[in-house]
Amino acid sequence: MATETAEERIPEIYRATIGPLYAYVSRRCAGDRPLAEDVVQETWLRAVDVWRRQGLPDTPAAWLTSVAHNLLVSHYRRQKPVPLGSITSEAVLAVVDDGFDTESIEIERLIYWGLAQLPERQSKLLEAFHFDERPVARIAAEFRMSERAVEGRLRRARLKLRGLIERALAR
């Protein structure tokens, strides 16, 4: 029995990963469905191009998530923080301090903008804890550090994010 080529496996991988990839991206798009669709589409265009030339990665889902993450970071880094209208800076900072849970799309977008300004390791820690709702123990195992170190880094990353957002709101 011949082994499948990368070209033959791409449709199978697409079917297996499109739902989880879209869920990952849409959670980080603050309700911006066209952005989520564009990011997923661009991620898959890059995957097909690279995988046809270089072969399949060992973990296609992780590869796709990493590319999507980088596309989102690039998008949010190019954006300017939007004016929040009647929302106070205290309300925004309370959302940052209390775990990013908000119904306000404007506040979500500001948080995503701030996350994109952080170093990648800090933003990934915050995303894993707040968006993916992974427990500290699991994050510690994934990042190969102690739980106490994760807690300290999460605290420092939140403080840095808070500072970025405070400065953006003061403009």
C-alpha positions as CSV (number, residue, x, y, z in Angstrom):
1,M,0.0,0.0,0.0
2,A,1.4,3.4,-1.1
3,T,1.6,6.2,1.4
4,E,-0.5,9.3,0.8
5,T,1.3,12.4,-0.5
6,A,0.9,15.8,1.1
7,E,-1.3,16.8,-1.8
8,E,-3.7,14.0,-1.1
9,R,-3.8,14.6,2.6
10,I,-4.5,18.4,2.4
11,P,-8.3,18.0,1.9
12,E,-8.5,15.6,4.9
13,I,-6.5,17.9,7.1
14,Y,-8.7,20.8,6.0
15,R,-11.9,19.0,7.0
16,A,-10.4,18.0,10.4
17,T,-9.0,21.5,11.2
18,I,-11.3,24.1,9.7
19,G,-13.8,24.2,12.5
20,P,-11.3,24.4,15.4
21,L,-9.2,26.9,13.4
22,Y,-12.2,29.2,12.7
23,A,-13.2,28.9,16.4
24,Y,-9.7,29.9,17.5
25,V,-9.5,32.9,15.2
26,S,-13.1,34.1,15.7
27,R,-12.6,34.2,19.5
28,R,-9.8,36.6,18.9
29,C,-11.6,38.9,16.4
30,A,-14.0,40.7,18.7
31,G,-17.0,40.0,16.6
32,D,-15.4,40.9,13.3
33,R,-16.6,38.0,11.2
34,P,-15.0,39.3,7.9
35,L,-11.6,39.5,9.7
36,A,-12.0,36.0,11.0
37,E,-12.9,34.7,7.6
38,D,-10.0,36.5,6.0
39,V,-7.5,35.2,8.5
40,V,-8.6,31.6,8.2
41,Q,-8.6,31.9,4.4
42,E,-5.1,33.4,4.3
43,T,-3.9,30.8,6.8
44,W,-5.1,28.0,4.5
45,L,-3.7,29.7,1.3
46,R,-0.3,29.8,3.0
47,A,-0.6,26.2,4.2
48,V,-1.4,24.8,0.8
49,D,1.4,26.8,-0.8
50,V,4.0,25.8,1.8
51,W,2.9,22.2,2.3
52,R,3.0,21.5,-1.4
53,R,6.6,22.8,-1.6
54,Q,7.9,21.6,1.7
55,G,5.6,18.7,2.7
56,L,3.3,18.5,5.7
57,P,4.4,19.6,9.1
58,D,4.4,17.1,12.0
59,T,1.4,18.8,13.6
60,P,-0.7,20.6,10.9
61,A,-3.2,22.0,13.4
62,A,-0.4,23.6,15.5
63,W,1.1,25.0,12.3
64,L,-2.2,26.5,11.2
65,T,-2.9,28.0,14.6
66,S,0.6,29.5,14.7
67,V,0.2,31.1,11.3
68,A,-3.3,32.4,12.2
69,H,-2.0,33.8,15.5
70,N,0.8,35.7,13.6
71,L,-1.7,37.0,11.0
72,L,-3.9,38.4,13.8
73,V,-1.0,39.9,15.7
74,S,0.1,41.7,12.4
75,H,-3.4,42.9,11.9
76,Y,-3.8,44.3,15.4
77,R,-0.4,45.9,15.4
78,R,-1.3,47.9,12.3
79,Q,-4.5,49.1,14.0
80,K,-4.8,52.3,16.0
81,P,-6.8,52.0,19.3
82,V,-10.3,53.2,18.5
83,P,-12.1,55.9,20.5
84,L,-14.4,54.3,23.0
85,G,-17.2,56.9,23.0
86,S,-19.1,56.7,26.3
87,I,-17.0,53.9,27.8
88,T,-14.7,55.1,30.5
89,S,-11.1,54.2,30.8
90,E,-11.9,52.9,34.3
91,A,-14.3,50.4,32.7
92,V,-11.7,49.2,30.2
93,L,-9.1,48.8,32.8
94,A,-11.5,46.9,35.1
95,V,-12.0,44.4,32.2
96,V,-8.2,44.0,31.9
97,D,-7.9,43.5,35.7
98,D,-10.8,41.1,35.9
99,G,-10.0,38.6,33.2
100,F,-11.0,40.2,29.9
101,D,-14.7,39.2,30.2
102,T,-16.8,41.9,28.4
103,E,-19.8,42.3,26.2
104,S,-18.3,45.4,24.6
105,I,-16.7,44.8,21.1
106,E,-14.8,48.1,21.5
107,I,-13.2,47.0,24.7
108,E,-12.4,43.6,23.2
109,R,-10.7,45.2,20.2
110,L,-8.7,47.4,22.5
111,I,-7.6,44.4,24.5
112,Y,-6.6,42.5,21.3
113,W,-4.7,45.6,20.1
114,G,-2.9,45.6,23.4
115,L,-2.1,41.9,23.3
116,A,-0.6,42.4,19.8
117,Q,1.8,45.0,21.3
118,L,3.1,42.6,23.9
119,P,6.0,40.3,23.4
120,E,4.7,37.0,21.9
121,R,5.4,34.9,25.0
122,Q,3.4,37.2,27.2
123,S,0.5,37.5,24.8
124,K,0.4,33.7,24.4
125,L,0.3,33.2,28.2
126,L,-2.6,35.6,28.6
127,E,-4.5,34.1,25.7
128,A,-4.0,30.6,27.0
129,F,-5.3,31.5,30.4
130,H,-8.0,34.0,29.6
131,F,-9.3,33.0,26.1
132,D,-8.6,29.3,26.0
133,E,-9.3,28.9,29.7
134,R,-6.5,26.6,30.3
135,P,-5.6,26.0,33.9
136,V,-2.2,27.2,35.2
137,A,-1.0,23.7,35.7
138,R,-1.6,22.9,32.0
139,I,0.0,26.1,30.9
140,A,3.0,25.4,33.1
141,A,3.5,22.0,31.4
142,E,3.1,23.4,27.9
143,F,5.5,26.3,28.6
144,R,7.9,24.1,30.6
145,M,7.9,26.2,33.7
146,S,6.6,26.0,37.2
147,E,3.0,26.9,38.1
148,R,4.4,29.7,40.3
149,A,6.4,31.1,37.4
150,V,3.3,31.0,35.2
151,E,1.3,32.9,37.8
152,G,4.1,35.5,38.1
153,R,4.4,35.9,34.4
154,L,0.6,36.2,34.0
155,R,0.6,39.0,36.6
156,R,3.4,40.9,34.9
157,A,1.9,40.4,31.5
158,R,-1.5,41.8,32.7
159,L,0.3,44.8,34.3
160,K,2.2,45.5,31.0
161,L,-1.1,45.1,29.0
162,R,-2.8,47.5,31.5
163,G,0.0,50.1,31.0
164,L,-0.2,49.9,27.2
165,I,-4.0,50.4,27.3
166,E,-3.7,53.2,29.8
167,R,-1.3,55.0,27.6
168,A,-3.5,54.4,24.5
169,L,-6.5,55.8,26.3
170,A,-4.6,58.9,27.5
171,R,-3.9,60.0,24.0
